[in-house]
């Protein structure tokens, strides 16, 4: 019968004819037959099953084997013996047996017919040994799946005892080498099915033998932590982790993170590969294990591992949000990675270019999964905006992308940030920084944040960008008996000449630290600026004069030499004077007092006070970003409140009338002249630059800087509880108080008083009103007859004698922005530009200034955004629109530079002339050598060496300047790309 069957199978008959003949042979096989015939049929069916070159032949072999197993069990048991199976497993079947993929299927098929036979136990013992040997040979995913199928159906064949642990470990080794050899959908699905069969076998074993779990996990960790040069282990290992009981998680993670035998590099490699498992499509609980390990590393303060892994893997995790099958787990991992990485903006900023595209893709997908993910992503993004404010240029596209999505409230944001931070200790992350490879393309250098010291950094950068002040500081001679000023000189010199991307101002911070400031806490930058300028001023008053060169150059007349050369550098650069006058409304007696100032603190008018067109303000002009030509009558004076106005002389052609008029005290019921609608006396419709200025600087639905100055200078009525004690009347009387500027500073500092005390909540609150900032500002300054004569000494007949107000033009050069809702929190950053003289070098000073053909217009001058270590290009448009896009980011401190011209004081002319004569400042020898040595050190350090040093640095506490959990940066070794400035002598 076996010959007949073989002839039929090998014949060329059609399959339907063959099938009929085979059916007859199989039916005949159900009848009793002798042992020899059974063996012959079993041998033929075995040959067809194992070596058949078509699926049809293998199916016939299977059917015959099943018939003989059912109807001739004794012969089948005798044929399916231990010796035969051992030969199949070790030697194969016939000449092609070793290459057959069906030996395990054949054994699985035959086992069902010998389970009750006396030889069953011997067969099981043999298979327990042989399957272990097989997995040690690292079979393919398909063969591993067949082993798993065999053992799942016949668990008696699973190795036991120590062999069982070894079997699990070797099976995990096999999974680690699995690779899908094709990208076709069917092949991928088949591969996933094979992996699930293998990992399912491990799950079955672990359920019955929990003692095998930990050794298995140890083997898995050994695989993924290996740093040898080899192919990365397969992500299929994720299928193993999903079956580890979650109740074991805490113990497993604790053992791993506290195992001293595991190096940081091994741990970093392992966690990095685990994060790659996010892309495994069918894994469950993978995200939970990844997050648990990240938390475990944070608990033992292995921050260098966390930082490296986060920065290297976060973009890959983010990309998986595009795929619904892995989106949920990827989003969980992404949330933890971002919310825990709070010492630096670096991780979040890596994602910024990708966010708009992902949001657009999720919106287009329009599924429940996409909608839910969008809402969670938007919440995450707003948390990052809150934590890392001060990057409007980077955040604007992202904000535009998520503007239609829900915004979490501040309590929710604080809750998320508070529960996920790696540490709440202020100095735990002090030695970790954003990784900077090179100096900013802007050519400017950043300042390291030493723990909530952005308030200081923004002020230092603003002072540094005040070029006249910077040059004066850099020109200081060695041994000037001004310790703080010397430290500032060193800081400025490194900011000017260092090759590093960022430097540490730690030495200057310790020297300029206001004693009442709380270490590690956010402080008010305006308060720091006042303290700093006062310290520098007082220091110079008792030390060596640093401006003797101005006196020796004889650039100033004798009439004003004594007045100006007795001033300190701070007074010369930032000092102005103000006259406060109080008039008793009963006897009309006027008392006055002049006082110096270095900044003007501008309060916000009450909400019900409409500034534009008000009848009680002292007008200040706001003009567009254009080149201003001074009028032919240089001082163009207007009247003082109590001094008779004098008409200008008319020997020269009449100048255009002053576009605004300075208003003085008013009698009750007396109306003031309205403000001029055109700030520069030019038809805006005919002047596109002016139109640009009005559009960019003064939107009608917001307040402006001139509004606040007008309010500051407007008369104040002193009545009721605020009555004035008149010395002439010897009693309290109603009075009017007015402030007048009598000397405009070279650099005008304006502080917008945004922080006020709320008596209801007993807390300070922030005024978030948008304030438009003019790039060019005209300020009314009261002048005396003597000053008028000196200012106009070359055109005395052009100016009116007597006192009056003169418009002084100021150019915006820096804006310090506060981001947040409280003065005790939030973040500071600043916009700055280099303010240069409008008058070209070599132009006659007695002629009317003309715009040089190659001179940039104000709105074309390059702006920079300074945000601690990051410096980027910006624009005046960004300055103007920052509050519109980010309502909590508001201008706080403004720096204006007085524009040179005949309306300038002689000091300003002398400074400009000195700059033309002396050019760039030269540094003294010690400072030049210190910068040169540090630059050489930095340029010699390879990126790899810097990387190793940063990763291995420890985190010592830094005393009063320790690092808070909410801020980045601190003191670093010299080999780091950020440098601590050498201590000034």
HELIX and SHEET records of a PDB file:
HELIX    1   1 UNK A    2  UNK A   10  1                                   9    
HELIX    2   2 UNK A   15  UNK A   29  1                                  15    
HELIX    3   3 UNK A   35  UNK A   51  1                                  17    
HELIX    4   4 UNK A   55  UNK A   71  1                                  17    
HELIX    5   5 UNK A   73  UNK A   79  1                                   7    
HELIX    6   6 UNK A   82  UNK A   91  1                                  10    
HELIX    7   7 UNK A   94  UNK A   99  5                                   6    
HELIX    8   8 UNK A  103  UNK A  111  1                                   9    
HELIX    9   9 UNK A  120  UNK A  136  1                                  17    
HELIX   10  10 UNK A  141  UNK A  153  1                                  13    
HELIX   11  11 UNK A  155  UNK A  157  5                                   3    
HELIX   12  12 UNK A  161  UNK A  176  1                                  16    
HELIX   13  13 UNK A  185  UNK A  208  1                                  24    
HELIX   14  14 UNK A  211  UNK A  224  1                                  14    
HELIX   15  15 UNK A  235  UNK A  237  5                                   3    
HELIX   16  16 UNK A  238  UNK A  241  1                                   4    
HELIX   17  17 UNK A  246  UNK A  248  5                                   3    
HELIX   18  18 UNK A  249  UNK A  257  1                                   9    
HELIX   19  19 UNK A  264  UNK A  276  1                                  13    
HELIX   20  20 UNK A  277  UNK A  279  5                                   3    
HELIX   21  21 UNK A  286  UNK A  299  1                                  14    
HELIX   22  22 UNK A  303  UNK A  319  1                                  17    
HELIX   23  23 UNK A  320  UNK A  322  5                                   3    
HELIX   24  24 UNK A  324  UNK A  340  1                                  17    
HELIX   25  25 UNK A  346  UNK A  365  1                                  20    
HELIX   26  26 UNK A  368  UNK A  387  1                                  20    
HELIX   27  27 UNK A  392  UNK A  402  1                                  11    
HELIX   28  28 UNK A  410  UNK A  420  1                                  11    
HELIX   29  29 UNK A  454  UNK A  465  1                                  12    
HELIX   30  30 UNK A  467  UNK A  474  1                                   8    
HELIX   31  31 UNK A  483  UNK A  497  1                                  15    
HELIX   32  32 UNK A  506  UNK A  512  1                                   7    
HELIX   33  33 UNK A  525  UNK A  541  1                                  17    
HELIX   34  34 UNK A  548  UNK A  552  1                                   5    
HELIX   35  35 UNK A  558  UNK A  565  1                                   8    
HELIX   36  36 UNK A  569  UNK A  574  1                                   6    
HELIX   37  37 UNK A  684  UNK A  686  5                                   3    
HELIX   38  38 UNK A  688  UNK A  697  1                                  10    
HELIX   39  39 UNK A  705  UNK A  713  1                                   9    
HELIX   40  40 UNK A  720  UNK A  722  5                                   3    
HELIX   41  41 UNK A  785  UNK A  791  1                                   7    
HELIX   42  42 UNK A  796  UNK A  798  5                                   3    
HELIX   43  43 UNK A  858  UNK A  860  5                                   3    
HELIX   44  44 UNK A  876  UNK A  885  1                                  10    
HELIX   45  45 UNK A  906  UNK A  918  1                                  13    
HELIX   46  46 UNK A  925  UNK A  940  1                                  16    
HELIX   47  47 UNK A  943  UNK A  952  1                                  10    
HELIX   48  48 UNK A  959  UNK A  961  5                                   3    
SHEET    1   A 3 UNK A 446  UNK A 447  0                                        
SHEET    2   A 3 UNK A 502  UNK A 504  1                                        
SHEET    3   A 3 UNK A 978  UNK A 980  1                                        
SHEET    1   B 4 UNK A 590  UNK A 597  0                                        
SHEET    2   B 4 UNK A 576  UNK A 584 -1                                        
SHEET    3   B 4 UNK A 735  UNK A 743 -1                                        
SHEET    4   B 4 UNK A 716  UNK A 718 -1                                        
SHEET    1   C 6 UNK A 600  UNK A 602  0                                        
SHEET    2   C 6 UNK A 747  UNK A 752  1                                        
SHEET    3   C 6 UNK A 889  UNK A 898 -1                                        
SHEET    4   C 6 UNK A 804  UNK A 819 -1                                        
SHEET    5   C 6 UNK A 776  UNK A 783 -1                                        
SHEET    6   C 6 UNK A 621  UNK A 623 -1                                        
SHEET    1   D 7 UNK A 600  UNK A 602  0                                        
SHEET    2   D 7 UNK A 747  UNK A 752  1                                        
SHEET    3   D 7 UNK A 889  UNK A 898 -1                                        
SHEET    4   D 7 UNK A 804  UNK A 819 -1                                        
SHEET    5   D 7 UNK A 827  UNK A 833 -1                                        
SHEET    6   D 7 UNK A 863  UNK A 867 -1                                        
SHEET    7   D 7 UNK A 870  UNK A 874 -1                                        
SHEET    1   E 2 UNK A 703  UNK A 704  0                                        
SHEET    2   E 2 UNK A 771  UNK A 772  1                                        
SHEET    1   F 2 UNK A 724  UNK A 726  0                                        
SHEET    2   F 2 UNK A 731  UNK A 733 -1                                        
SHEET    1   G 2 UNK A 755  UNK A 758  0                                        
SHEET    2   G 2 UNK A 763  UNK A 766 -1                                        
END                                                                             
